[in-house]
């Protein structure tokens, strides 16, 4: 029987408990012989990253027993924390950041690098095994803990010790040894650039001479990869979009694949892969357009062929025999590990396509899932030369409820982090948690987001706290003006950089949103510039202004300096071990809300870093945010979920 209930109070099986139950975030994929390995970050194990192996006979087993945790803190965001060679697993252990190895049949990992003088002070990432050792990015933190004193280098780790191969640049990544065993390629960049601003591809010959192959001012290079024929492949955004280039021995670099859309993405973490070189000279690659990914093949003759697959996101693409293995997902599917033969794999369940690691069985009819619509809307030009922005819009979806006549749904505007990130069309129960209760969710790709070319990404340069605010406000007003949402019940929420935009929208664009939620968001840009870790310590030079010369601009755009206009109810969620956005940022905004008497809630989670990984905390943040909106907007929580109301202070 269909119920008729006000939006927000709809009963749903998509509870916070279901969101975290047996959930896992799938990370990098490695193909080793006939085995496929991947990483899983599991909230119900405290966010532990487990390495899993699928053998040729289909047997799937965890390789790392508890409490081992394959996670690196290089750049704080990590990635590339493990790799496999001839059945041996090499990985960085989260608790001490040392490199370990686990041999086939071994009972327990053994340390490879010495214990550092400073706890977790020597970290390893971007691991690649060669014939004479392991190549890695090493990040060394001094006892002082100052960002300016952190050293990033490329090293080779052997049984004899650690050899420094590259030192000097502020940052290095992607050390790759050519098939000749002597030629090394790597990426480097220096402050104040981020790798998506200006990264250089360098090749070092056996005699130690180096030459710059691509990249530099105004050009970002990512994901260099050697072919067996000694051709070097990479992505560059010199033509606006990250496109695929190749340099063969004794030939000039050439543009190989340009689809008029971004193929690669920003290098926030190590170990990304959006293309794979196949044995017969073909190339498989993923690219995004209109808010969704495609998987395609560049044939040996240069022609392009798109595969017809029932997924809308493809990442960690690696070669596997006659095809690729990747992490795939879509509007009806959480991420899976997928094998796709490039000459099969056509259509849903096409010939030979196989799911190696299925999504969890949610036991839900697809009618419960809201499918996103890619929406383009007008916004203020603000001197960028771009006057449109984009969003994935999820309408309410609940097969058991008939909306009350005339009751427009509340809107939840979601602001992704980065800010150089992007909305994803993959089934996410943390989104469906809201839509199944009667909310409309808009996941905004404001200017600065990835997936729409460098010009769109660079539109945020010098304008963070301006154009992102214009875009989230324009999105909300567009949806209200078209009659899709209730203009009196529009909330904004985001984490990290998205938390900053949330706080800035409420304090610098007051009167649009009637509630908000900041998850580990930035309240004071000047404090962030002065306190944050090395990787992002100069990031705001480009997004805002050079620091400290531009201190007045930082003050002008910092929400903490505009609390006189902040009268919107706000919920704040923070981890007490966050090294990227320290807790004092959250506590400063909470203190201001308390002094003004603005309704607010504050949850500080012990043991959490930047982003919540523990199941109990993920649940508390979701249910707490829902409870906050219920108290602000006056709707009832579903009785059978037993959600404890969050404490709202005034």
Secondary structure, 3 states (H helix, E strand, C coil): CCECCCCCCCCCCCCHHHHHCCCCEEEEEEEECCEEEEEEEEHHHCCEEEEEEECCCCCEEECCCCCCCECCCCCCCCECCEEEECCEEEEEECCCCCEEEECCCCCCCEECCCCCCCCCCEEEEEEEEECCEEEEEEEECCCCCCHHHCEEEEEEEECCEEEEEECCCCEEEEEEECCCCCCEEEEEECCCCCCCCCCEEEEECCCCCEEEEEEECCECEEEEEECCCCCEEEEECCCCCCEEEEECCCCCCEEEECCCCCCCCCCCCECCCCEEECCCCCEEEEEEECCEEEEEEECCCCCEEECCCCCCEEEEEEEECCEEEEEEEECCEEEEEEEEECCCCCCCCCCCCEEEECCCCCCCCHHHCCCCEEEEEECCCCCCCCCEEEEEEECCCCCCECCCCCCCCCEEEEECCCCCCCCCCCCCHHHHHHHCCCCEEEEEECCCCCCCCHHHHHCCCCCCCCHHHHHHHHHHHHHHHCCCCCCCCEEEEEECHHHHHHHHHHHHCCCCCCEEEEECCCCCHHHHHHHCCHHHCCHHHHHCCCCCCCHHHHHHHCHHHHHHHCCCCEEEEEECCCCCCCHHHHHHHHHHHHHHCCCEEEEEECCCCCCCCCHHHHHHHHHHHHHHHHHHHCCCCCHHHCCCCCCCEC
